[in-house]
Amino acid sequence: MTEAEDRKPQSDEARGTYESEITSEFAIPEGLAVPKGGTESETTSEFAVPDGLDVAQAAAGESEGSAFSTPRTYSARSAPPAFTPPVGVPLVNLTKDVPWQDRMRTMLRMPVAERPALETARKAEEVAPAVPRVLDLTLRIGELLLAGGEGAEDVEAAMFAVCRSYGLDRCEPTVTFTLLSISYQPSLVDDPLTASRTVRRRGSDYTRLAAVFQLVHDLSDTDSHLSLEEAYRRLAEIRRNRHPYPTWVLTSASGLLAGAASVLVGGDLLVFVAAALGAMLGDRLAWLCAGRGLPEFYQFTVAAMPPAAIGVALTLAHVDVKASAVITGGLFALLPGRALVAGVQDGLTGFYITAAARLLEVMYLFVGIVVGVLVVLYFGVKLGAQLNPDTALSVSERPVIQIGASMLLSLTFAVLLQQERSTVLAVTLNGGVAWCVYGAMHYPGGISPVASTAVAAGLVGLFGQLLSRYRFASALPYTTAAIGPLLPGSATYFGLLAIAQNNVDKGVVSLTKAAALAMAIAIGVNLGSEISRLFLRVPGGTTGGRLAAKRTRGF
């Protein structure tokens, strides 16, 4: 018999005997005595305390504590340093005689637990409106403001003001370049409700922007009783309102703007007419491209070609005219000063994602202008056009004519931005003051153009902020058009001309100067606005309105 056969059972009886002796893995081993209970009810749970383990019982009079009660081991003498100062958190007194932007900024920069409590409901409805409808109204208002070019900080303040006016205090608005979102949490134990909206179309209509600001002001007014349905009705009227100026007025304004800009850089009457014709032709071509659905990049490229072509044609015809002034005037009507100021303002106030997106948009539009002008200048140089970059140094000083041209430029710029007629005069005077300051510092004073531009833009921002506070409106209609005379049109043109003539180093230097002037304008406008807030009364005393200064520190 083999070894393998020895390991097998010899018969069925042996197999039955073997299987009968197998026990379960849950069986009690032999030798372990376990007392048997009298009944089945004495079986214990796996969560029962084992025998022999004593647990201290709580005192009869001691009740179960709360999660918010002070621990028994807490000692005031040995407590760690608290975040709350010994004198307590200062009370924020939100006075009602300051613009709603300041009041809402103050609360947005505070933690939710430290915000002032809501006042008594004052709306016309007997029952509070549904939260989703309030959030929808808030997003629609924020969409119009952001699409109109308003800064991200003011858009957040407006959204928070709308929510707070309807009793939604625990809300957090978020603004990026194309996306608006808002989250509302009724309490710490309730689930938050979040809604969002995408901004797909943008346009320059400051009349609509002013109407939205007035709507937010009425909602924030404690004496107002504007219901949710009334707010929706007014918002629908704002959307349906037509632009205040017809198309032919806008085209004429673009031509007058280019003509005024050409006079600022030394042009005469013939240059004025040539620059105006080129700008109007470029405006019509841009409208044609927009109607065909082409992106803005190609619209700016096409709009920049006619003024450059007219300047090159006058040079080839040997007409005694400054072709550089014609081309520079056409560039003034295209430079995206509004988007540049908004982008830099967002960056300075801490909205870096939105600022980066806005500045990237400015870069794309500027590249479109560069491509359009460079194509025309390249063919002009190949055809023998004698375009002299040195004419940039021969700008004549004509104070009276240049001040009049700067005011005309600001006026036409305000028309292109679709401003209210009541604000056109103020922004025209603001633009004239800006050019007077720049001219006085740069020509007689001999100060660099970058520093002169920054100071002039700072005054524009200061006066614009004061005017907006006086009227409880946005500051954009009072500042954007006023910076028109300061835009770096000539530096941009001469940089492009040098590149077209294969003088790349000189062209890059000139374009860098143009970028420095643009940044000086944007920073100056923002700095002027901040200076006005420093010296005006803010809600909450001396520090309540300046909490944003601590957001970007490195400690």
C-alpha positions as CSV (number, residue, x, y, z in Angstrom):
1,M,0.0,0.0,0.0
2,T,1.4,3.4,-1.0
3,E,1.8,6.4,1.2
4,A,-0.9,8.2,-0.6
5,E,-3.3,5.4,0.0
6,D,-2.5,5.5,3.8
7,R,-3.7,9.2,4.0
8,K,-7.2,8.3,2.6
9,P,-10.0,7.0,4.8
10,Q,-10.3,3.2,4.6
11,S,-14.1,3.1,4.4
12,D,-17.3,5.0,4.6
13,E,-17.5,4.2,8.3
14,A,-14.2,5.8,8.9
15,R,-15.3,8.9,7.0
16,G,-18.6,9.2,9.0
17,T,-16.7,8.8,12.3
18,Y,-14.3,11.6,11.3
19,E,-17.0,14.0,10.3
20,S,-19.0,13.5,13.4
21,E,-16.1,14.7,15.5
22,I,-15.7,18.1,13.7
23,T,-16.9,21.0,15.9
24,S,-17.9,24.6,15.0
25,E,-15.5,27.5,15.3
26,F,-18.0,29.2,17.6
27,A,-18.1,26.2,20.0
28,I,-16.8,26.6,23.5
29,P,-13.5,24.9,24.0
30,E,-13.3,22.0,26.5
31,G,-12.1,23.0,29.9
32,L,-13.5,26.5,29.8
33,A,-16.4,26.7,32.3
34,V,-19.0,29.3,31.5
35,P,-21.9,29.8,33.9
36,K,-25.2,29.0,32.4
37,G,-27.9,31.6,32.7
38,G,-31.3,30.7,33.9
39,T,-33.1,32.4,31.0
40,E,-32.3,33.6,27.5
41,S,-33.0,37.2,28.4
42,E,-29.7,37.4,30.4
43,T,-27.6,37.3,27.2
44,T,-25.5,40.5,27.1
45,S,-24.7,42.8,24.2
46,E,-21.2,43.3,22.7
47,F,-21.5,46.9,24.0
48,A,-22.1,45.9,27.6
49,V,-19.5,46.8,30.2
50,P,-17.4,43.7,31.1
51,D,-17.5,42.3,34.6
52,G,-14.9,43.7,36.9
53,L,-14.7,47.1,35.1
54,D,-16.0,49.8,37.4
55,V,-17.2,53.1,35.8
56,A,-17.6,56.2,37.9
57,Q,-21.2,57.3,38.0
58,A,-22.1,60.9,37.5
59,A,-23.5,62.8,40.4
60,A,-27.2,62.9,40.8
61,G,-27.5,66.7,40.6
62,E,-25.1,67.1,37.6
63,S,-26.9,67.6,34.2
64,E,-25.6,66.9,30.8
65,G,-23.5,69.9,29.5
66,S,-23.9,71.8,26.2
67,A,-21.3,72.0,23.4
68,F,-21.3,75.8,23.9
69,S,-20.9,75.7,27.7
70,T,-17.6,76.5,29.4
71,P,-15.6,73.3,30.1
72,R,-15.0,72.3,33.8
73,T,-11.3,72.4,33.3
74,Y,-11.3,76.0,32.0
75,S,-9.5,78.6,34.1
76,A,-9.6,82.3,33.3
77,R,-6.2,82.8,34.9
78,S,-4.4,80.2,32.8
79,A,-6.4,80.7,29.6
80,P,-4.5,81.2,26.3
81,P,-4.5,84.6,24.6
82,A,-7.9,85.2,23.0
83,F,-8.5,86.6,19.5
84,T,-11.0,89.1,20.8
85,P,-9.3,92.1,22.5
86,P,-9.9,92.8,26.2
87,V,-12.0,95.9,25.3
88,G,-14.3,93.8,23.0
89,V,-15.1,94.1,19.3
90,P,-15.8,97.7,18.4
91,L,-19.4,98.4,17.4
92,V,-19.9,99.3,13.7
93,N,-22.3,102.2,13.4
94,L,-23.7,102.1,9.9
95,T,-24.9,105.7,9.4
96,K,-27.5,106.2,6.7
97,D,-26.1,109.4,5.2
98,V,-23.2,107.8,3.5
99,P,-23.4,105.9,0.1
100,W,-24.5,102.3,0.3
101,Q,-21.2,101.2,-1.3
102,D,-19.3,102.2,1.9
103,R,-21.8,100.6,4.2
104,M,-21.8,97.3,2.3
105,R,-18.0,97.2,1.9
106,T,-17.7,97.6,5.7
107,M,-19.9,94.6,6.4
108,L,-18.4,92.5,3.6
109,R,-14.9,92.9,5.2
110,M,-16.2,91.8,8.6
111,P,-16.7,88.2,9.8
112,V,-20.3,87.0,9.6
113,A,-20.6,86.8,13.4
114,E,-19.5,90.5,13.8
115,R,-21.9,92.1,11.3
116,P,-24.5,94.4,12.7
117,A,-27.9,92.8,13.2
118,L,-30.6,93.4,10.6
119,E,-33.1,96.1,11.2
120,T,-36.8,95.6,11.4
121,A,-38.3,94.4,8.1
122,R,-39.6,97.3,6.1
123,K,-40.8,95.7,2.8
124,A,-44.3,95.8,1.6
125,E,-44.9,92.1,1.6
126,E,-46.6,90.6,4.7
127,V,-44.7,87.4,4.1
128,A,-41.0,87.3,3.5
129,P,-40.1,86.7,-0.2
130,A,-38.8,83.3,-1.2
131,V,-35.0,83.0,-0.9
132,P,-34.4,81.7,-4.4
133,R,-36.2,84.7,-5.9
134,V,-34.1,87.1,-3.8
135,L,-30.9,85.4,-4.9
136,D,-32.0,85.5,-8.5
137,L,-32.7,89.2,-8.3
138,T,-29.3,89.7,-6.7
139,L,-27.5,87.8,-9.5
140,R,-29.3,89.7,-12.2
141,I,-28.3,93.1,-10.7
142,G,-24.7,91.9,-10.3
143,E,-24.7,90.7,-13.9
144,L,-25.7,94.2,-15.2
145,L,-23.1,95.9,-13.1
146,L,-20.2,93.5,-14.0
147,A,-21.2,93.6,-17.7
148,G,-21.2,97.4,-17.6
149,G,-17.6,97.5,-16.4
150,E,-18.0,98.0,-12.7
151,G,-15.3,96.9,-10.4
152,A,-15.6,93.5,-8.6
153,E,-15.6,95.1,-5.2
154,D,-18.6,97.3,-6.0
155,V,-20.4,94.4,-7.6
156,E,-20.0,92.4,-4.4
157,A,-21.2,95.3,-2.3
158,A,-24.3,95.8,-4.5
159,M,-25.1,92.1,-4.3
160,F,-24.8,92.1,-0.5
161,A,-26.9,95.2,-0.3
162,V,-29.8,93.6,-2.2
163,C,-29.7,90.4,-0.1
164,R,-29.5,92.4,3.1
165,S,-32.4,94.6,2.1
166,Y,-34.7,91.5,2.0
167,G,-33.5,90.1,5.3
168,L,-30.8,87.7,4.0
169,D,-27.9,88.6,6.2
170,R,-25.7,85.4,6.2
171,C,-24.9,85.6,2.5
172,E,-21.5,85.6,0.8
173,P,-21.3,86.9,-2.8
174,T,-18.4,85.9,-5.1
175,V,-17.4,87.8,-8.3
176,T,-15.1,86.6,-11.0
177,F,-14.6,87.9,-14.6
178,T,-17.5,85.8,-16.1
179,L,-19.1,84.1,-13.1
180,L,-21.3,85.4,-10.3
181,S,-22.3,83.3,-7.4
182,I,-23.9,83.8,-4.0
183,S,-24.4,81.5,-1.0
184,Y,-27.0,82.0,1.7
185,Q,-27.0,79.9,5.0
186,P,-30.0,80.6,7.2
187,S,-28.2,79.3,10.3
188,L,-25.3,77.1,11.4
189,V,-27.4,74.0,11.3
190,D,-29.2,74.6,8.0
191,D,-27.9,73.7,4.6
192,P,-26.6,76.6,2.5
193,L,-28.4,77.6,-0.7
194,T,-26.1,78.6,-3.6
195,A,-27.0,80.2,-7.0
196,S,-24.8,81.3,-9.8
197,R,-25.0,83.2,-13.1
198,T,-22.7,83.6,-16.1
199,V,-21.9,86.9,-17.7
200,R,-21.7,86.3,-21.4
201,R,-22.2,89.7,-23.0
202,R,-20.5,93.0,-22.1
203,G,-21.2,96.5,-23.2
204,S,-20.5,100.2,-22.4
205,D,-23.8,101.7,-21.3
206,Y,-23.3,104.0,-18.3
207,T,-26.9,105.1,-18.4
208,R,-28.0,101.6,-17.6
209,L,-25.3,101.4,-15.0
210,A,-26.5,104.5,-13.3
211,A,-30.1,103.1,-13.3
212,V,-28.9,99.9,-11.6
213,F,-27.1,101.9,-9.0
214,Q,-30.2,103.9,-8.3
215,L,-32.2,100.7,-7.9
216,V,-29.7,99.3,-5.4
217,H,-29.8,102.7,-3.5
218,D,-33.6,102.5,-3.3
219,L,-33.4,98.9,-2.1
220,S,-30.9,99.9,0.6
221,D,-32.8,102.9,1.8
222,T,-34.5,102.3,5.1
223,D,-37.3,104.7,4.2
224,S,-38.1,102.8,1.0
225,H,-40.7,100.1,0.7
226,L,-39.7,98.6,-2.6
227,S,-41.3,95.1,-2.9
228,L,-39.6,92.2,-4.7
229,E,-42.1,92.5,-7.6
230,E,-41.5,96.2,-7.9
231,A,-37.7,95.5,-8.0
232,Y,-38.2,92.9,-10.8
233,R,-40.3,95.4,-12.7
234,R,-37.8,98.2,-12.5
235,L,-35.0,95.8,-13.5
236,A,-37.0,94.7,-16.6
237,E,-37.4,98.3,-17.5
238,I,-33.7,98.9,-17.2
239,R,-33.0,96.0,-19.5
240,R,-35.5,97.2,-22.1
241,N,-34.4,100.8,-22.2
242,R,-32.8,101.9,-25.4
243,H,-29.4,103.6,-25.6
244,P,-29.6,107.4,-25.1
245,Y,-27.8,108.1,-28.3
246,P,-28.5,106.8,-31.8
247,T,-26.0,105.1,-34.0
248,W,-25.1,108.1,-36.1
249,V,-24.3,110.1,-33.0
250,L,-21.9,107.4,-31.8
251,T,-20.2,107.3,-35.2
252,S,-19.8,111.1,-35.2
253,A,-18.5,111.0,-31.7
254,S,-15.8,108.5,-32.6
255,G,-14.7,110.8,-35.4
256,L,-14.7,113.9,-33.3
257,L,-12.7,112.0,-30.6
258,A,-10.0,111.0,-33.1
259,G,-9.9,114.6,-34.5
260,A,-9.5,116.1,-31.0
261,A,-6.8,113.6,-30.1
262,S,-4.9,114.5,-33.3
263,V,-5.0,118.2,-32.3
264,L,-3.5,117.3,-28.9
265,V,-0.4,115.8,-30.6
266,G,0.2,118.8,-32.9
267,G,-2.3,118.4,-35.7
268,D,-4.1,121.2,-37.6
269,L,-7.5,121.5,-39.3
270,L,-6.6,119.1,-42.1
271,V,-5.3,116.6,-39.7
272,F,-8.5,116.9,-37.7
273,V,-10.7,116.1,-40.7
274,A,-8.5,113.3,-41.9
275,A,-8.4,111.6,-38.4
276,A,-12.2,112.1,-38.0
277,L,-12.9,110.4,-41.4
278,G,-10.5,107.5,-40.6
279,A,-12.1,106.9,-37.2
280,M,-15.6,107.0,-38.6
281,L,-14.8,104.6,-41.4
282,G,-13.1,102.3,-38.9
283,D,-16.2,102.5,-36.6
284,R,-18.5,101.5,-39.4
285,L,-16.3,98.5,-40.4
286,A,-16.1,97.4,-36.8
287,W,-20.0,97.5,-36.6
288,L,-20.1,95.5,-39.8
289,C,-17.8,92.8,-38.3
290,A,-19.8,92.8,-35.1
291,G,-23.0,92.2,-37.1
292,R,-21.3,89.2,-38.7
293,G,-20.4,87.7,-35.4
294,L,-16.6,88.2,-35.5
295,P,-14.9,88.4,-32.1
296,E,-13.7,91.7,-30.7
297,F,-10.1,91.0,-31.5
298,Y,-10.9,91.2,-35.3
299,Q,-13.2,94.2,-34.8
300,F,-10.3,96.2,-33.2
301,T,-8.0,95.0,-36.0
302,V,-10.3,96.2,-38.7
303,A,-11.1,99.5,-36.9
304,A,-7.4,100.3,-36.6
305,M,-6.7,100.0,-40.3
306,P,-8.5,103.0,-41.9
307,P,-6.8,105.8,-39.8
308,A,-3.4,104.3,-40.5
309,A,-4.3,103.9,-44.2
310,I,-5.4,107.5,-44.5
311,G,-2.1,108.7,-42.8
312,V,0.0,106.6,-45.2
313,A,-2.0,107.8,-48.2
314,L,-1.4,111.4,-47.3
315,T,2.3,110.7,-47.0
316,L,2.5,109.0,-50.3
317,A,0.6,111.9,-51.9
318,H,3.2,114.3,-50.5
319,V,0.6,116.3,-48.7
320,D,2.1,118.7,-46.1
321,V,0.4,117.2,-43.1
322,K,1.5,115.3,-40.0
323,A,0.6,111.7,-40.9
324,S,1.7,110.6,-37.4
325,A,-1.0,112.9,-35.8
326,V,-3.7,111.3,-38.1
327,I,-2.8,107.8,-37.1
328,T,-2.4,108.7,-33.4
329,G,-5.8,110.3,-33.4
330,G,-7.3,107.1,-34.7
331,L,-5.6,105.1,-32.0
332,F,-7.1,107.2,-29.2
333,A,-10.6,106.1,-30.2
334,L,-9.6,102.4,-29.8
335,L,-7.4,102.2,-26.8
336,P,-9.3,100.2,-24.1
337,G,-8.9,102.6,-21.2
338,R,-12.1,101.6,-19.5
339,A,-11.1,97.9,-19.2
340,L,-7.6,98.9,-18.2
341,V,-8.8,101.0,-15.3
342,A,-11.2,98.4,-14.1
343,G,-8.5,95.6,-14.3
344,V,-6.0,97.6,-12.2
345,Q,-8.6,98.6,-9.7
346,D,-9.6,95.0,-9.2
347,G,-6.0,94.0,-8.6
348,L,-5.4,96.8,-6.1
349,T,-8.5,95.9,-4.1
350,G,-7.5,92.2,-3.9
351,F,-9.6,90.6,-6.7
352,Y,-6.6,89.1,-8.5
353,I,-8.4,86.5,-10.6
354,T,-10.8,89.1,-12.1
355,A,-7.9,91.6,-12.5
356,A,-5.8,89.1,-14.4
357,A,-8.8,88.3,-16.7
358,R,-9.5,92.0,-17.4
359,L,-5.8,92.7,-18.1
360,L,-5.7,89.7,-20.4
361,E,-8.7,91.1,-22.2
362,V,-6.9,94.5,-22.5
363,M,-3.8,92.7,-23.9
364,Y,-5.8,90.9,-26.6
365,L,-7.6,94.1,-27.7
366,F,-4.3,95.9,-27.8
367,V,-2.7,93.2,-29.8
368,G,-5.6,93.5,-32.3
369,I,-4.9,97.2,-32.6
370,V,-1.2,96.5,-33.1
371,V,-1.8,94.0,-35.8
372,G,-4.1,96.3,-37.7
373,V,-1.8,99.3,-37.6
374,L,1.4,97.2,-38.3
375,V,-0.1,95.6,-41.4
376,V,-0.9,99.1,-42.9
377,L,2.4,100.6,-41.8
378,Y,4.4,97.6,-43.3
379,F,2.8,98.0,-46.7
380,G,3.2,101.8,-46.4
381,V,7.0,101.5,-45.7
382,K,7.3,99.0,-48.6
383,L,5.6,101.6,-50.9
384,G,8.0,104.3,-49.9
385,A,6.0,106.3,-47.4
386,Q,8.4,108.5,-45.5
387,L,7.1,108.1,-41.9
388,N,9.5,109.8,-39.5
389,P,9.4,108.7,-35.9
390,D,11.4,111.8,-34.8
391,T,8.3,113.9,-35.2
392,A,7.2,112.7,-31.8
393,L,9.7,115.3,-30.3
394,S,8.2,118.2,-32.2
395,V,4.8,118.5,-30.5
396,S,4.0,122.3,-30.3
397,E,2.7,123.8,-27.1
398,R,-0.7,125.4,-27.7
399,P,-2.3,125.6,-24.3
400,V,-5.7,127.1,-25.2
401,I,-6.2,124.8,-28.3
402,Q,-5.1,121.7,-26.5
403,I,-7.3,122.4,-23.5
404,G,-10.3,122.8,-25.8
405,A,-9.3,119.6,-27.7
406,S,-9.0,117.7,-24.4
407,M,-12.5,118.8,-23.3
408,L,-13.9,117.8,-26.7
409,L,-12.2,114.5,-26.4
410,S,-13.7,113.8,-23.0
411,L,-17.2,114.9,-24.2
412,T,-17.2,112.6,-27.2
413,F,-15.7,109.8,-25.0
414,A,-18.7,110.2,-22.6
415,V,-21.1,109.9,-25.5
416,L,-19.4,106.7,-26.7
417,L,-19.8,105.3,-23.2
418,Q,-23.6,106.0,-23.4
419,Q,-23.5,108.3,-20.3
420,E,-26.4,110.2,-19.0
421,R,-26.7,113.7,-20.4
422,S,-26.6,115.2,-16.9
423,T,-23.1,113.8,-16.3
424,V,-21.5,114.9,-19.6
425,L,-20.7,118.4,-18.5
426,A,-19.1,117.3,-15.3
427,V,-16.8,114.7,-17.0
428,T,-15.9,117.2,-19.7
429,L,-14.7,119.7,-17.1
430,N,-12.9,116.9,-15.3
431,G,-11.0,116.0,-18.5
432,G,-10.0,119.6,-19.1
433,V,-8.6,119.8,-15.6
434,A,-6.7,116.6,-16.1
435,W,-5.0,118.0,-19.2
436,C,-4.2,121.3,-17.5
437,V,-2.5,119.5,-14.7
438,Y,-0.6,117.3,-17.1
439,G,0.4,120.1,-19.4
440,A,1.6,122.4,-16.5
441,M,3.7,119.6,-15.0
442,H,5.2,118.2,-18.2
443,Y,5.8,121.2,-20.5
444,P,6.8,124.2,-18.2
445,G,7.8,122.0,-15.2
446,G,9.9,119.5,-17.2
447,I,8.5,116.5,-15.2
448,S,8.5,113.1,-16.8
449,P,5.3,112.2,-18.7
450,V,4.7,109.2,-16.5
451,A,4.7,111.2,-13.3
452,S,2.6,113.9,-14.8
453,T,0.1,111.4,-16.1
454,A,-0.1,109.7,-12.7
455,V,-0.8,113.0,-10.8
456,A,-3.4,114.1,-13.4
457,A,-5.2,110.7,-13.2
458,G,-5.1,110.9,-9.5
459,L,-7.0,114.2,-9.6
460,V,-9.5,112.6,-12.1
461,G,-10.1,109.8,-9.6
462,L,-10.5,112.2,-6.7
463,F,-12.9,114.5,-8.4
464,G,-14.8,111.6,-9.9
465,Q,-15.2,110.0,-6.4
466,L,-16.4,113.2,-4.9
467,L,-19.0,113.7,-7.7
468,S,-20.2,110.2,-7.4
469,R,-20.6,110.5,-3.6
470,Y,-22.5,113.7,-4.0
471,R,-25.0,112.0,-6.3
472,F,-24.9,108.5,-4.7
473,A,-23.9,107.0,-8.0
474,S,-21.1,105.1,-9.6
475,A,-17.7,106.8,-10.1
476,L,-17.1,105.3,-13.5
477,P,-19.2,107.9,-15.5
478,Y,-17.1,110.7,-13.9
479,T,-13.6,109.2,-14.3
480,T,-13.5,106.9,-17.4
481,A,-14.1,109.6,-20.1
482,A,-12.0,112.1,-18.2
483,I,-8.8,110.0,-18.6
484,G,-9.2,110.0,-22.4
485,P,-6.8,112.9,-23.1
486,L,-4.1,111.1,-21.0
487,L,-4.2,107.8,-23.0
488,P,-0.8,106.9,-24.6
489,G,-1.8,107.1,-28.2
490,S,1.3,108.7,-29.6
491,A,3.7,106.4,-27.7
492,T,1.8,103.4,-29.0
493,Y,2.0,104.6,-32.6
494,F,5.7,105.5,-32.6
495,G,6.5,102.1,-31.1
496,L,4.6,100.3,-33.9
497,L,6.2,102.5,-36.5
498,A,9.7,101.7,-35.2
499,I,8.9,97.9,-35.4
500,A,7.5,98.3,-38.9
501,Q,10.8,100.0,-39.9
502,N,12.8,97.0,-38.4
503,N,13.9,99.1,-35.4
504,V,12.7,96.6,-32.9
505,D,14.7,97.8,-29.9
506,K,13.4,101.4,-30.3
507,G,9.9,100.1,-30.8
508,V,9.9,98.0,-27.7
509,V,11.1,101.0,-25.7
510,S,8.3,103.1,-27.0
511,L,5.7,100.4,-26.3
512,T,7.1,100.0,-22.8
513,K,6.6,103.7,-22.3
514,A,3.0,103.4,-23.5
515,A,2.4,100.5,-21.0
516,A,3.9,102.6,-18.2
517,L,1.6,105.5,-19.0
518,A,-1.4,103.2,-19.1
519,M,-0.5,101.8,-15.6
520,A,0.1,105.3,-14.3
521,I,-3.4,106.3,-15.4
522,A,-5.0,103.2,-13.8
523,I,-3.1,103.5,-10.6
524,G,-3.6,107.2,-10.4
525,V,-7.4,106.9,-10.8
526,N,-7.6,104.3,-8.1
527,L,-5.3,106.2,-5.8
528,G,-7.4,109.3,-6.1
529,S,-10.5,107.4,-5.2
530,E,-8.8,105.9,-2.1
531,I,-7.6,109.3,-1.0
532,S,-11.1,110.7,-1.2
533,R,-12.2,107.8,1.1
534,L,-9.4,108.6,3.6
535,F,-10.6,112.1,4.2
536,L,-14.3,111.5,4.0
537,R,-16.5,110.1,6.9
538,V,-16.7,106.4,6.8
539,P,-19.2,104.2,8.6
540,G,-17.9,102.7,11.9
541,G,-15.4,105.3,13.0
542,T,-11.8,105.5,11.9
543,T,-11.0,101.8,11.2
544,G,-14.3,100.3,10.2
545,G,-13.9,101.3,6.5
546,R,-10.3,100.4,6.1
547,L,-10.3,96.7,6.8
548,A,-9.2,95.9,3.3
549,A,-5.8,97.3,3.9
550,K,-5.0,94.1,6.0
551,R,-6.0,91.6,3.4
552,T,-2.8,91.6,1.3
553,R,-0.2,91.9,4.1
554,G,2.3,89.1,4.4
555,F,1.8,88.6,8.2
